[in-house]
Amino acid sequence: MKLSGNTILITGGGTGIGLALAELFLKEGNEVLICGRREEMLLEAKKKNPKLHVKVCDVSNENGRKSLLQWIEAEFKNLNILVNNAGIQREIDFTKGPADIEKSVNEIKINFESPVVLSALFTPLLSGKENSAIINISSGLAFIPITIMPVYCATKAALHSYSISLRHQLQKTCIKVFEAIPPTVDTDLDQGARRARGQTDFGISAAETAIEILNGLEKDEFEILIGGAKFLMNSSKTDFENTFLLMNNR
Ligand SMILES: NC(=O)c1ccc[n+]([C@@H]2O[C@H](COP(=O)([O-])OP(=O)(O)OC[C@H]3O[C@@H](n4cnc5c(N)ncnc54)[C@H](OP(=O)(O)O)[C@@H]3O)[C@@H](O)[C@H]2O)c1
C-alpha cells in the first residue's frame, strides 16, 4: 500500500508503538490523528509533533467511540486508515477467585471489543476510499501465551482470528486488513509488572517496531511478523511445548 498522502487514525497513539507509528507516518507525508484517555500524554505528543491532531477518547466506551467517529466525520472526512493499537496488559491470578475479574473485563473491552466495534463503525467511512486499510496490532503472545497474563494473550489470539475473517469479508471492498504482530517491545505496557517479576529483556524499541510495520505495509504483507514473533507464530508442536515451558517456568 501507499505510505504517503493518507489520513490515519491511531488509537492509543499518545505513547509507545502508536506514537512511533504516528511520527513515522507524519514523516512520510500523512495527516495523522491520535487518541487516548490521558490528555497530558496527547498534549506532550503534540508538543513534540505539532502537526498531530489529538482527541481525548476512551475506545472501550460506546460514547467515546461514537464521539471519535463524529469528530472525524466533521473534520477529517478523508480518513482512509484506521490503526487499532490501543491496548493494556494485566497480570490476572484466577487462583484468587473473582478478585482480578474487573481488570480482565476491561482488558477484553480495550484489546478486543474496541477493534471489533471500531472496524464496524469506520468501515462505511473507509469504503470507496483509495488505499484504505484497517491495521490491527496484535502480539506474538497470540500464538504462545504467557500464563500470568491469560486474558491479554487470549484477546490477542482473538484479534488474530478476527483479523483473518475481517480480511476475507472485506476483500470484496477496497479496504485491506493488516495485522502487525510485534514481539516484546520496550514501552510503558505493563512496565511496573515487568520490572516486579524481574524481567531484564525489554525487547526492541517502539521506533524499530514502527519501521518494520511500515516496511510490511509497503509490501502488502497482510500479517506483519516482527522479530521473535515469527518464531512464535510458526512454531511446530514441539517448539510450542518447549517455548511454552521456557516462557512460563522462569
Ligand atoms: N510492548 C509490547 O511488548 C507489545 C508487544 C506486542 C503487542 N503490543 C501491543 O501494542 C499496542 C500498543 O502498546 P504499547 O506497547 O505501545 O504500550 P503503551 O505505550 O502503553 O501504549 C498503549 C496506548 O493505548 C492507550 N489506551 C489504553 N487504553 C485505552 C482506551 N481505553 N482508549 C484509548 N486509548 C487507550 C494508552 O493511552 P491512555 O492510557 O492514555 O489511554 C497508550 O497510549 C497494544 O495493543 C499492545 O498490546 C505491545
Ligand as a Chemical Component Dictionary entry (heavy atoms), coordinates in Angstrom:
data_LIG
# 
_chem_comp.id                   LIG 
_chem_comp.type                 NON-POLYMER 
_chem_comp.pdbx_formal_charge   0 
_chem_comp.three_letter_code    LIG 
# 
loop_
_chem_comp_atom.comp_id 
_chem_comp_atom.atom_id 
_chem_comp_atom.alt_atom_id 
_chem_comp_atom.type_symbol 
_chem_comp_atom.charge 
_chem_comp_atom.model_Cartn_x 
_chem_comp_atom.model_Cartn_y 
_chem_comp_atom.model_Cartn_z 
_chem_comp_atom.pdbx_ordinal 
LIG N1  N1  N 0  5.032  -3.550 24.311 1  
LIG C1  C1  C 0  4.970  -4.810 23.903 2  
LIG O1  O1  O 0  5.796  -5.666 24.301 3  
LIG C2  C2  C 0  3.923  -5.217 22.893 4  
LIG C3  C3  C 0  4.104  -6.433 22.201 5  
LIG C4  C4  C 0  3.128  -6.840 21.302 6  
LIG C5  C5  C 0  1.996  -6.063 21.085 7  
LIG N2  N2  N 1  1.846  -4.881 21.768 8  
LIG C6  C6  C 0  0.608  -4.117 21.538 9  
LIG O2  O2  O 0  0.939  -2.850 21.022 10 
LIG C7  C7  C 0  -0.115 -1.918 21.333 11 
LIG C8  C8  C 0  0.490  -0.643 21.894 12 
LIG O3  O3  O 0  1.082  -0.912 23.161 13 
LIG P1  P1  P 0  2.462  -0.272 23.636 14 
LIG O4  O4  O 0  3.402  -1.380 23.874 15 
LIG O5  O5  O -1 2.858  0.832  22.731 16 
LIG O6  O6  O 0  2.070  0.261  25.097 17 
LIG P2  P2  P 0  1.666  1.711  25.611 18 
LIG O7  O7  O 0  2.774  2.668  25.421 19 
LIG O8  O8  O 0  1.147  1.501  26.982 20 
LIG O9  O9  O 0  0.501  2.135  24.612 21 
LIG C9  C9  C 0  -0.848 1.786  24.776 22 
LIG C10 C10 C 0  -1.661 3.016  24.441 23 
LIG O10 O10 O 0  -3.047 2.657  24.449 24 
LIG C11 C11 C 0  -3.773 3.711  25.050 25 
LIG N3  N3  N 0  -5.015 3.175  25.595 26 
LIG C12 C12 C 0  -5.158 2.192  26.514 27 
LIG N4  N4  N 0  -6.452 2.014  26.789 28 
LIG C13 C13 C 0  -7.151 2.888  26.025 29 
LIG C14 C14 C 0  -8.529 3.181  25.875 30 
LIG N5  N5  N 0  -9.464 2.539  26.565 31 
LIG N6  N6  N 0  -8.884 4.151  24.990 32 
LIG C15 C15 C 0  -7.948 4.809  24.283 33 
LIG N7  N7  N 0  -6.628 4.577  24.381 34 
LIG C16 C16 C 0  -6.241 3.635  25.251 35 
LIG C17 C17 C 0  -2.830 4.249  26.138 36 
LIG O11 O11 O 0  -3.121 5.607  26.453 37 
LIG P3  P3  P 0  -4.066 6.034  27.693 38 
LIG O12 O12 O 0  -3.645 5.173  28.853 39 
LIG O13 O13 O 0  -3.778 7.477  27.859 40 
LIG O14 O14 O 0  -5.463 5.768  27.248 41 
LIG C18 C18 C 0  -1.469 4.144  25.456 42 
LIG O15 O15 O 0  -1.158 5.319  24.778 43 
LIG C19 C19 C 0  -1.044 -2.647 22.317 44 
LIG O16 O16 O 0  -2.179 -3.129 21.636 45 
LIG C20 C20 C 0  -0.186 -3.807 22.791 46 
LIG O17 O17 O 0  -0.956 -4.896 23.213 47 
LIG C21 C21 C 0  2.787  -4.444 22.651 48 
# 
loop_
_chem_comp_bond.comp_id 
_chem_comp_bond.atom_id_1 
_chem_comp_bond.atom_id_2 
_chem_comp_bond.value_order 
_chem_comp_bond.pdbx_ordinal 
LIG N1  C1  SING 1  
LIG C1  O1  DOUB 2  
LIG C1  C2  SING 3  
LIG C2  C3  SING 4  
LIG C2  C21 DOUB 5  
LIG C3  C4  DOUB 6  
LIG C4  C5  SING 7  
LIG C5  N2  DOUB 8  
LIG N2  C6  SING 9  
LIG N2  C21 SING 10 
LIG C6  O2  SING 11 
LIG C6  C20 SING 12 
LIG O2  C7  SING 13 
LIG C7  C8  SING 14 
LIG C7  C19 SING 15 
LIG C8  O3  SING 16 
LIG O3  P1  SING 17 
LIG P1  O4  DOUB 18 
LIG P1  O5  SING 19 
LIG P1  O6  SING 20 
LIG O6  P2  SING 21 
LIG P2  O7  DOUB 22 
LIG P2  O8  SING 23 
LIG P2  O9  SING 24 
LIG O9  C9  SING 25 
LIG C9  C10 SING 26 
LIG C10 O10 SING 27 
LIG C10 C18 SING 28 
LIG O10 C11 SING 29 
LIG C11 N3  SING 30 
LIG C11 C17 SING 31 
LIG N3  C12 SING 32 
LIG N3  C16 SING 33 
LIG C12 N4  DOUB 34 
LIG N4  C13 SING 35 
LIG C13 C14 SING 36 
LIG C13 C16 DOUB 37 
LIG C14 N5  SING 38 
LIG C14 N6  DOUB 39 
LIG N6  C15 SING 40 
LIG C15 N7  DOUB 41 
LIG N7  C16 SING 42 
LIG C17 O11 SING 43 
LIG C17 C18 SING 44 
LIG O11 P3  SING 45 
LIG P3  O12 DOUB 46 
LIG P3  O13 SING 47 
LIG P3  O14 SING 48 
LIG C18 O15 SING 49 
LIG C19 O16 SING 50 
LIG C19 C20 SING 51 
LIG C20 O17 SING 52 
# 
